[in-house]
Amino acid sequence: MSDSSAKPVLLGIVGGAHGLKGECRVSSFTADPCDLGAYGPLFDAAGNRYTVRSARPQKNVVVVRFAEVRDRDHAERLNGRELFVARDALPEEDDAGDFYVADLVGLAVVTLEGEAVGEVVAAHDFGAGDVLEIRPERGPTVMIPFSEAAVPEVDLEAGRIKVEPVAAGLASTERGEEDEPEPAA
């Protein structure tokens, strides 16, 4: 990959073949799903190039015809393939507070009180909103919703995000048995 793709941005994931002529069903992460090819050719982790010839919406995916994919067999082999674009191919953010979710990968994660939680290792979109994958200092990775309630502060300059542990699902609001109020008589 070239220097311009050193920090690529995931724009979509191929979900399989559509029809007999090599079209693919793609989950698009662009604001307008049909804009998948608006930023130039896409590439996969192996560096293979994919040029979008056409894209049309269908239910919750986009049906895409790639110039490089000629038949259904080739389209089927792309199932699960992540499609990226070089970061510098995307438009600059309009506002100083704007950012791409992909920019969060690598940031430190701390609570509102400043207690270290871990590091953002991935950003996912499973269809119901963005989810951040956090690698804590110990134990397996955890997923938290990327919502204003769970992540009230993003500070790219400081290299960290602040999370509200209860809203992020990292802490419980349940009270221990010793804290249970006495039942009313």
Backbone bond lengths (Angstrom), bond angles and torsions (degrees), N, CA, C in turn:
res aa  C-N    CA-C-N  psi(-1)  N-CA   C-N-CA  omega(-1)  CA-C   N-CA-C  phi
1 M - - - 1.445 - - 1.517 109.98 -
2 S 1.300 116.55 148.20 1.460 121.10 -178.53 1.511 110.75 -80.61
3 D 1.352 116.58 170.97 1.452 121.06 178.35 1.515 111.70 -59.96
4 S 1.348 117.38 -34.80 1.459 120.19 -178.71 1.519 111.58 -67.17
5 S 1.318 117.85 -17.37 1.461 120.28 177.99 1.523 110.96 -106.40
6 A 1.350 117.39 15.75 1.455 120.71 -178.60 1.520 111.59 -58.39
7 K 1.327 117.70 -33.17 1.460 120.87 176.25 1.520 107.28 -124.16
8 P 1.342 116.28 73.31 1.460 119.24 -177.07 1.522 111.80 -68.30
9 V 1.329 115.11 157.64 1.458 121.61 179.40 1.524 108.01 -115.77
10 L 1.323 116.12 128.79 1.457 122.18 179.07 1.520 109.38 -72.13
11 L 1.333 117.02 121.01 1.465 121.33 179.54 1.518 112.83 -106.56
12 G 1.328 117.92 -19.32 1.455 118.76 -179.13 1.513 112.24 -173.98
13 I 1.349 114.05 167.84 1.465 121.25 177.16 1.520 107.46 -133.34
14 V 1.326 115.91 128.62 1.464 120.78 178.90 1.526 108.41 -71.97
15 G 1.336 115.01 130.52 1.457 120.51 -178.73 1.507 113.31 -104.24
16 G 1.311 118.71 1.97 1.458 121.14 178.41 1.510 112.51 131.67
17 A 1.315 114.93 -179.75 1.466 121.78 -177.78 1.520 110.58 -79.23
18 H 1.344 115.00 154.77 1.465 121.98 175.11 1.525 106.93 -134.03
19 G 1.294 116.62 117.01 1.460 119.97 179.77 1.506 112.89 74.91
20 L 1.333 115.24 -165.95 1.465 121.30 -174.33 1.519 114.59 -103.61
21 K 1.331 118.09 -10.68 1.468 120.80 -171.52 1.528 114.49 -98.55
22 G 1.340 117.86 13.07 1.462 120.13 175.17 1.510 115.18 94.58
23 E 1.325 118.40 10.46 1.450 119.10 175.87 1.532 109.47 -74.42
24 C 1.344 115.41 155.49 1.461 121.54 -178.35 1.520 110.76 -124.78
25 R 1.318 115.69 145.12 1.464 121.36 169.87 1.526 106.45 -86.42
26 V 1.324 115.68 127.12 1.462 120.05 -176.51 1.523 109.86 -129.29
27 S 1.327 116.59 132.27 1.464 121.57 169.37 1.520 105.83 -83.53
28 S 1.328 115.75 114.62 1.459 121.41 -176.06 1.521 110.25 -99.39
29 F 1.328 116.75 137.21 1.461 121.94 179.88 1.525 111.93 -106.18
30 T 1.334 117.87 13.42 1.454 121.23 176.68 1.521 109.27 -81.60
31 A 1.337 117.60 157.67 1.471 121.35 -179.02 1.523 110.46 -55.04
32 D 1.326 116.90 -48.44 1.463 121.79 171.34 1.524 105.35 -103.36
33 P 1.339 118.71 111.92 1.463 120.85 -174.68 1.524 114.68 -52.51
34 C 1.315 117.82 -30.32 1.466 120.36 -179.26 1.528 112.75 -76.78
35 D 1.324 118.08 -5.85 1.466 122.16 177.79 1.519 112.92 -83.65
36 L 1.300 117.14 13.79 1.462 121.78 -176.20 1.532 112.41 -51.09
37 G 1.313 117.37 -38.56 1.462 120.33 -178.77 1.520 114.26 -97.84
38 A 1.322 117.76 7.57 1.467 121.29 -174.98 1.526 113.73 -69.50
39 Y 1.320 117.68 -14.63 1.463 120.51 -175.42 1.523 112.61 -107.11
40 G 1.325 115.69 14.58 1.454 120.61 179.73 1.512 110.71 102.00
41 P 1.324 116.53 -173.29 1.468 120.12 -178.43 1.529 111.72 -61.56
42 L 1.309 114.78 147.98 1.459 122.04 176.32 1.525 108.02 -97.71
43 F 1.310 117.05 164.44 1.468 120.38 175.34 1.516 108.81 -144.11
44 D 1.334 115.17 158.86 1.459 120.09 177.95 1.524 109.50 -103.76
45 A 1.322 116.88 -178.50 1.465 121.48 -176.87 1.521 112.30 -61.85
46 A 1.336 117.27 -26.60 1.465 121.02 179.25 1.527 112.46 -85.25
47 G 1.342 116.99 -3.54 1.462 120.58 179.65 1.519 114.27 91.28
48 N 1.343 118.07 3.23 1.465 120.85 176.56 1.520 109.85 -66.50
49 R 1.312 116.51 139.82 1.470 123.04 -176.09 1.529 110.45 -98.09
50 Y 1.349 115.86 142.22 1.459 122.47 178.58 1.529 108.62 -135.14
51 T 1.336 115.52 116.14 1.458 121.61 179.56 1.520 108.92 -101.82
52 V 1.339 116.89 121.21 1.457 121.43 -178.36 1.527 108.89 -76.76
53 R 1.340 115.68 117.65 1.473 120.84 176.23 1.519 110.45 -89.01
54 S 1.337 117.02 -36.95 1.460 121.02 177.27 1.519 108.93 -155.52
55 A 1.340 115.06 154.77 1.460 121.38 177.74 1.523 107.87 -149.19
56 R 1.326 114.73 132.83 1.464 119.45 177.76 1.521 108.74 -139.52
57 P 1.332 115.92 143.42 1.464 118.58 -179.26 1.522 111.50 -72.33
58 Q 1.318 115.27 146.81 1.465 121.37 173.01 1.522 106.88 -152.02
59 K 1.334 115.16 110.67 1.467 122.42 -176.71 1.521 109.05 54.40
60 N 1.329 118.84 -119.78 1.464 121.09 -176.20 1.530 113.60 -102.85
61 V 1.333 117.75 17.30 1.466 122.16 177.51 1.529 109.62 -132.63
62 V 1.309 115.98 179.63 1.453 122.97 173.90 1.532 106.45 -119.48
63 V 1.317 116.47 132.71 1.461 120.63 175.41 1.527 106.22 -90.60
64 V 1.326 115.45 119.90 1.466 121.49 -172.53 1.520 110.31 -119.34
65 R 1.326 114.66 138.36 1.465 121.28 170.30 1.531 106.23 -107.74
66 F 1.334 115.11 118.74 1.460 121.62 177.04 1.521 109.01 -97.05
67 A 1.327 117.00 140.05 1.469 121.74 179.56 1.529 110.67 -59.56
68 E 1.311 117.03 -32.46 1.473 121.41 -174.48 1.526 113.46 -84.83
69 V 1.319 118.36 -8.99 1.467 121.38 -176.26 1.522 108.13 -107.80
70 R 1.334 116.34 114.91 1.465 121.78 -172.85 1.529 115.11 -99.32
71 D 1.358 117.93 -22.91 1.462 118.17 -175.35 1.526 111.59 -147.99
72 R 1.316 115.64 171.63 1.467 121.61 -177.41 1.527 111.93 -61.56
73 D 1.328 117.93 -39.23 1.466 120.38 -179.47 1.528 110.85 -58.03
74 H 1.331 115.85 -44.99 1.467 119.94 178.75 1.530 109.74 -64.53
75 A 1.331 117.49 -43.64 1.466 121.65 179.43 1.529 110.78 -60.42
76 E 1.319 117.79 -40.03 1.469 121.53 179.31 1.524 111.80 -64.09
77 R 1.321 117.19 -35.26 1.471 120.94 179.51 1.527 112.08 -68.67
78 L 1.327 117.63 -16.14 1.462 121.04 -179.06 1.531 112.70 -87.59
79 N 1.313 117.76 -4.09 1.464 121.31 -178.09 1.532 110.81 -51.59
80 G 1.325 116.66 125.93 1.461 121.92 -180.00 1.518 114.49 86.66
81 R 1.316 118.03 -4.81 1.467 122.07 -177.81 1.526 110.86 -68.18
82 E 1.322 117.63 127.13 1.459 122.28 175.76 1.522 108.73 -84.23
83 L 1.337 116.34 136.39 1.458 122.49 -177.47 1.525 109.62 -114.43
84 F 1.318 115.63 125.75 1.459 122.37 -174.88 1.520 111.10 -117.58
85 V 1.318 115.26 163.98 1.452 122.74 169.98 1.533 105.87 -134.26
86 A 1.317 115.81 150.80 1.461 119.60 177.21 1.522 109.28 -63.92
87 R 1.297 117.27 138.79 1.466 122.33 -177.90 1.523 111.52 -54.45
88 D 1.322 117.16 -40.17 1.471 119.24 -176.75 1.527 113.25 -71.79
89 A 1.336 118.46 -6.12 1.468 121.56 176.04 1.533 111.38 -83.02
90 L 1.331 116.68 -15.56 1.464 120.93 -179.11 1.518 110.38 -85.25
91 P 1.336 117.03 152.23 1.463 119.35 177.92 1.527 110.67 -66.38
92 E 1.323 114.99 149.76 1.459 119.86 176.01 1.516 109.11 -68.66
93 E 1.324 115.52 151.13 1.457 120.12 178.08 1.525 108.70 -68.10
94 D 1.355 116.18 145.42 1.455 121.30 -178.85 1.516 112.99 -75.92
95 D 1.313 116.82 -35.43 1.451 122.62 -173.03 1.526 108.61 -115.80
96 A 1.320 116.22 148.80 1.461 120.28 -179.74 1.529 111.53 -59.68
97 G 1.328 118.35 -27.04 1.451 122.01 -179.83 1.516 113.39 -86.59
98 D 1.338 117.94 -4.64 1.458 121.36 -179.92 1.526 110.15 -80.24
99 F 1.331 115.61 150.13 1.458 121.00 177.09 1.516 107.91 -161.01
100 Y 1.312 115.76 166.00 1.455 121.99 172.58 1.520 107.51 -93.54
101 V 1.335 116.71 144.10 1.461 120.66 -179.61 1.527 109.86 -56.66
102 A 1.315 117.82 -33.08 1.466 121.36 178.80 1.536 111.53 -60.64
103 D 1.337 117.34 -23.43 1.470 120.84 178.70 1.521 112.65 -67.44
104 L 1.324 117.45 -15.59 1.462 120.92 -176.75 1.530 112.35 -79.35
105 V 1.324 117.08 -21.48 1.462 120.86 -179.65 1.525 109.08 -62.43
106 G 1.328 115.01 127.82 1.460 121.39 -179.57 1.525 113.41 98.70
107 L 1.324 117.80 -11.07 1.459 120.12 -179.98 1.527 110.77 -77.18
108 A 1.333 115.10 148.75 1.461 121.30 174.01 1.522 108.73 -72.06
109 V 1.319 116.24 150.52 1.460 122.38 178.07 1.524 107.57 -119.17
110 V 1.340 115.34 124.91 1.458 121.26 177.98 1.525 108.89 -131.51
111 T 1.339 115.80 157.96 1.458 119.75 175.21 1.517 108.77 -76.19
112 L 1.326 117.13 172.13 1.462 121.34 177.51 1.528 111.45 -60.14
113 E 1.333 116.02 -26.27 1.468 120.92 178.76 1.529 112.03 -85.79
114 G 1.334 117.91 -3.00 1.458 121.70 177.94 1.515 114.95 93.64
115 E 1.338 118.14 5.49 1.462 121.65 179.49 1.532 109.40 -74.96
116 A 1.336 116.84 130.72 1.468 121.52 -178.82 1.524 110.91 -64.14
117 V 1.338 116.26 134.97 1.461 122.86 177.46 1.521 109.56 -111.75
118 G 1.331 117.82 -44.71 1.460 121.79 -177.76 1.513 111.29 162.01
119 E 1.341 114.92 -143.29 1.464 121.46 -176.90 1.524 109.11 -140.07
120 V 1.336 116.02 142.87 1.461 121.09 175.35 1.530 107.32 -73.22
121 V 1.336 116.55 121.29 1.460 119.94 -179.58 1.518 112.70 -108.05
122 A 1.353 117.35 -16.08 1.468 119.97 178.69 1.523 109.16 -165.12
123 A 1.315 114.44 156.89 1.467 122.05 172.78 1.521 105.96 -122.68
124 H 1.325 116.79 130.33 1.452 122.07 -176.68 1.519 110.04 -123.03
125 D 1.319 115.71 152.43 1.459 121.71 171.58 1.523 106.37 -131.64
126 F 1.325 116.08 102.83 1.453 121.65 -178.84 1.520 111.55 -94.89
127 G 1.337 116.92 9.61 1.451 121.25 176.53 1.514 114.99 108.55
128 A 1.310 118.18 -17.06 1.466 120.75 -178.85 1.517 111.90 -112.27
129 G 1.312 117.54 17.41 1.467 121.84 -178.38 1.515 109.90 120.69
130 D 1.306 115.21 162.88 1.458 120.54 -177.69 1.529 111.02 -71.16
131 V 1.321 114.76 144.13 1.461 123.20 178.51 1.520 106.86 -130.07
132 L 1.336 116.27 134.39 1.461 120.98 177.35 1.523 109.12 -101.06
133 E 1.328 115.49 135.94 1.461 121.09 175.61 1.521 107.34 -99.28
134 I 1.315 115.21 123.48 1.461 122.07 -175.10 1.526 109.53 -112.93
135 R 1.336 116.12 131.59 1.466 120.62 172.78 1.523 106.91 -97.48
136 P 1.352 116.92 108.74 1.464 119.11 178.64 1.524 110.78 -73.61
137 E 1.302 115.85 171.16 1.465 119.97 -179.99 1.519 111.25 -61.68
138 R 1.358 116.39 -32.48 1.468 121.87 177.71 1.517 108.01 -137.19
139 G 1.320 115.88 147.96 1.456 120.76 174.90 1.521 113.19 91.50
140 P 1.336 115.20 -178.63 1.465 120.46 -177.37 1.534 111.61 -74.66
141 T 1.320 115.66 164.53 1.466 119.74 177.47 1.518 109.75 -65.59
142 V 1.335 115.18 155.45 1.461 121.91 178.09 1.522 108.02 -127.34
143 M 1.323 115.17 153.02 1.458 121.41 178.06 1.522 108.62 -108.19
144 I 1.342 115.72 136.11 1.464 119.96 175.96 1.524 108.12 -130.93
145 P 1.329 116.44 149.07 1.464 118.33 177.98 1.528 109.79 -69.67
146 F 1.320 116.08 142.04 1.462 119.44 174.67 1.519 106.82 -94.51
147 S 1.332 114.21 82.72 1.458 121.91 179.61 1.519 107.85 -127.74
148 E 1.332 116.29 164.41 1.460 119.86 179.75 1.528 111.31 -64.08
149 A 1.333 116.83 -33.54 1.467 120.02 179.15 1.530 111.19 -68.04
150 A 1.327 117.60 -42.58 1.464 121.55 -177.33 1.524 112.45 -81.02
151 V 1.340 116.73 -35.52 1.467 121.86 -178.27 1.533 107.96 -127.06
152 P 1.343 116.57 79.75 1.460 119.07 -175.55 1.529 114.65 -73.97
153 E 1.331 117.55 -14.83 1.468 118.61 -177.63 1.525 111.56 -140.88
154 V 1.332 115.35 128.72 1.457 122.89 173.66 1.521 106.51 -120.94
155 D 1.320 116.69 121.91 1.462 121.40 -179.95 1.530 107.97 -125.48
156 L 1.331 115.58 90.55 1.464 119.78 -177.93 1.519 111.76 -63.67
157 E 1.348 117.15 -38.13 1.471 119.77 -179.16 1.520 111.46 -63.12
158 A 1.334 116.95 -39.96 1.461 120.97 179.11 1.527 111.46 -80.48
159 G 1.338 117.31 -12.81 1.462 121.31 178.69 1.506 113.80 74.71
160 R 1.366 116.60 35.07 1.464 118.08 -178.97 1.524 111.39 -151.69
161 I 1.323 113.22 160.01 1.458 120.73 168.96 1.518 106.75 -121.49
162 K 1.335 114.97 150.91 1.459 120.01 175.34 1.523 107.95 -109.03
163 V 1.340 114.76 135.95 1.455 119.88 -179.46 1.522 110.13 -117.74
164 E 1.326 114.64 149.76 1.462 122.34 172.01 1.527 104.23 -95.79
165 P 1.341 118.49 108.77 1.468 121.51 -170.19 1.530 115.64 -54.68
166 V 1.320 118.87 -40.27 1.463 119.96 -178.38 1.520 110.24 -69.53
167 A 1.331 117.57 -48.33 1.468 121.19 179.95 1.529 111.44 -64.12
168 A 1.330 116.91 -30.36 1.461 121.11 179.97 1.524 112.11 -81.73
169 G 1.333 117.07 -7.73 1.463 120.30 -179.19 1.511 113.18 80.61
170 L 1.333 117.12 17.10 1.458 121.26 -179.32 1.524 112.40 -93.41
171 A 1.330 116.90 -13.89 1.464 121.54 179.57 1.516 108.48 -140.47
172 S 1.286 115.56 158.10 1.462 121.24 -177.57 1.522 110.39 -103.37
173 T 1.311 116.32 151.75 1.466 121.22 174.87 1.521 110.37 -98.96
174 E 1.358 116.62 -1.94 1.458 119.88 -179.26 1.517 109.63 -65.63
175 R 1.319 114.61 140.85 1.455 119.74 177.34 1.516 108.35 -93.92
176 G 1.296 116.30 148.00 1.454 121.06 177.72 1.522 110.48 -67.76
177 E 1.340 117.22 163.11 1.462 121.39 -178.02 1.517 111.52 -59.42
178 E 1.344 116.96 -35.78 1.449 119.52 -179.66 1.524 111.95 -66.52
179 D 1.332 117.42 -19.13 1.458 121.28 179.40 1.521 112.39 -93.37
180 E 1.357 117.55 -3.29 1.449 120.70 -178.02 1.522 110.25 -64.76
181 P 1.329 117.67 134.34 1.457 118.99 177.12 1.531 109.59 -70.76
182 E 1.319 115.11 151.82 1.454 120.34 176.98 1.500 110.01 -66.67
183 P 1.360 119.30 138.66 1.458 119.96 178.55 1.518 110.02 -63.94
184 A 1.328 115.09 145.20 1.461 120.47 178.82 1.513 109.35 -69.83
185 A 1.338 117.07 141.31 1.457 121.06 -178.08 1.507 111.78 -87.58
